[in-house]
Amino acid sequence: MAYPAQIQNLTEHAVITVAAIYPAKAANKSATIKDANGLFFSVWPKDLGIYRQGEAYEIEFTSNEKNGTIYRDIRSGRLVTPPSPPPPQFTAQHGPQPPVRPLAAAAQPGERKDGGPGGSGYYRPTSPRDARRMFLCSTLNAFIQTGRIELHRDHILQAITEITTAYDNSIGLEDKTA
């Protein structure tokens, strides 16, 4: 984030994910919170109790620049509403489950995708690059439609980073071993 040369008591708003919490080093000193992007924020010890590592918070803070260092002081913060649990039809705990069909093997040249007779072409699996993009677009669209992401450049960029990291550390690992 680029800051102008002189920053003096600008009140800003942001959504941060707490990466680390550092207690105050002495009486009458502020504690420090480090967010997932590596930015540090000061907070009074009496207000530190609401913050937990790994949780996301909407904060209001002021920024000041002194001797080339930017100091961010949290004025207020509130826990961002955690995502609601999935509906019962998406969990294995409720109701009868549909029968599980085995995954079909990829079709060979000259076979139909479903393995039936009379195939006329080759089934080409989705490329890892396209699969990653489809996952990103689908997930980002779902989060926007449900109101879990605001239509703001910084929020969308943060969501894209989170979604692609989740893909790369889970489904994307299959692409690297194949």
C-alpha positions in Angstrom: 0.0 0.0 0.0 1.5 3.3 -1.0 1.3 6.2 1.4 1.7 9.9 0.7 4.8 11.6 2.0 3.0 13.2 5.0 0.4 11.1 6.9 -1.0 12.7 10.0 -4.0 11.2 11.8 -5.9 9.9 8.9 -8.8 7.7 10.0 -8.9 4.6 7.9 -10.9 1.4 7.8 -9.7 -2.1 6.9 -10.4 -5.7 7.3 -7.4 -7.5 8.7 -6.6 -11.1 9.6 -4.6 -11.4 12.8 -1.4 -13.3 12.2 0.3 -12.6 15.6 -0.3 -10.7 18.8 2.5 -9.2 20.8 1.7 -8.0 24.4 2.8 -4.6 25.7 6.5 -4.5 26.8 5.8 -2.1 29.7 3.0 -0.4 31.6 1.3 2.4 29.7 2.6 1.0 26.4 0.5 -0.4 23.6 0.4 -4.0 22.4 1.0 -4.8 18.8 -1.0 -6.9 16.3 0.6 -8.1 13.1 -1.8 -8.8 10.2 -1.6 -11.5 7.5 0.0 -9.0 5.1 2.8 -8.2 7.6 1.5 -4.8 8.7 1.8 -3.9 12.4 -1.0 -2.1 14.4 -0.8 -0.7 17.9 -3.7 -1.5 20.3 -4.1 -0.7 24.0 -3.8 -3.7 26.2 -7.3 -3.2 27.6 -8.7 -3.7 24.1 -6.4 -6.6 23.2 -8.9 -9.2 24.6 -11.2 -9.1 21.6 -8.4 -10.1 19.1 -7.5 -13.7 18.4 -4.9 -15.1 16.0 -6.4 -16.3 12.7 -9.6 -14.3 13.1 -10.6 -11.5 10.7 -11.6 -8.0 12.1 -13.0 -4.9 10.7 -10.9 -2.1 12.2 -10.8 1.7 12.3 -7.3 3.1 12.8 -5.2 6.2 12.4 -1.9 6.4 10.6 1.0 8.7 11.5 4.4 9.0 9.9 7.4 9.8 12.1 11.0 9.7 10.9 10.0 7.6 7.8 8.1 5.0 9.9 4.3 4.6 9.6 2.5 4.0 12.9 -1.0 2.5 12.8 -3.1 2.8 16.0 -6.3 0.8 16.2 -9.2 2.9 17.5 -11.9 0.2 17.3 -12.4 -3.2 16.0 -15.0 -5.9 15.6 -15.0 -9.5 14.6 -16.0 -10.0 11.0 -19.0 -12.4 10.9 -17.6 -15.9 10.5 -19.1 -17.8 7.5 -22.3 -19.6 8.4 -22.2 -23.4 8.5 -23.2 -25.2 5.3 -26.8 -26.2 4.8 -27.7 -29.8 6.0 -27.8 -31.2 2.5 -24.1 -30.5 2.2 -23.0 -32.3 5.3 -22.7 -36.0 5.9 -24.5 -35.8 9.2 -28.1 -35.4 8.0 -30.4 -37.6 6.0 -29.7 -40.4 3.5 -26.8 -40.0 1.2 -27.0 -40.6 -2.6 -25.2 -43.6 -3.9 -21.5 -43.0 -4.7 -20.6 -43.6 -8.3 -17.0 -44.6 -9.1 -15.0 -42.0 -11.1 -14.7 -42.9 -14.7 -11.2 -43.3 -16.2 -10.2 -40.8 -18.8 -11.3 -41.9 -22.3 -8.6 -43.3 -24.6 -8.3 -42.0 -28.2 -11.2 -43.3 -30.3 -13.5 -43.8 -27.2 -16.3 -41.7 -26.2 -15.9 -39.8 -22.9 -18.5 -42.1 -21.3 -16.7 -45.2 -22.6 -19.5 -46.1 -24.9 -19.1 -47.6 -28.4 -18.6 -45.5 -31.5 -16.3 -42.8 -30.2 -15.0 -40.4 -32.7 -12.5 -38.3 -30.8 -10.1 -37.9 -27.9 -11.3 -36.7 -24.5 -8.9 -34.0 -23.4 -8.8 -33.3 -19.7 -9.0 -29.8 -18.4 -5.5 -28.2 -18.2 -4.3 -27.4 -14.7 -4.2 -23.7 -15.6 -7.8 -23.6 -16.8 -8.9 -25.7 -13.8 -7.3 -23.2 -11.4 -9.0 -20.3 -13.2 -12.4 -22.1 -13.2 -12.1 -22.8 -9.4 -11.1 -19.2 -8.8 -14.0 -17.7 -10.8 -16.6 -20.0 -9.4 -15.5 -19.5 -5.8 -15.1 -15.8 -6.1 -18.5 -15.5 -7.7 -20.1 -17.5 -4.9 -18.5 -15.3 -2.3 -19.6 -12.1 -4.0 -23.2 -13.4 -4.6 -23.5 -14.3 -0.9 -22.1 -11.0 0.3 -19.0 -12.4 1.9 -16.8 -10.1 -0.2 -17.4 -6.4 -0.7 -17.0 -5.1 -4.2 -13.9 -3.2 -3.4 -10.5 -3.6 -5.2 -8.6 -4.5 -2.0 -11.2 -7.0 -0.8 -11.4 -8.7 -4.2 -7.6 -8.9 -4.5 -7.3 -10.3 -1.0 -10.0 -12.9 -1.8 -8.2 -13.9 -5.0 -5.0 -14.4 -3.1 -6.7 -16.5 -0.4 -8.7 -18.6 -3.0 -5.7 -19.3 -5.2 -3.5 -20.2 -2.2 -6.1 -22.6 -1.0 -6.3 -24.2 -4.4 -2.5 -24.5 -4.8 -2.2 -26.1 -1.3 -5.0 -28.6 -1.9 -6.3 -29.5 -5.4 -3.4 -27.9 -7.1 -1.0 -30.4 -5.5 -2.5 -33.1 -7.7 -1.4 -31.1 -10.8 2.2 -31.0 -9.6 2.4 -34.8 -9.0 0.7 -35.7 -12.3 
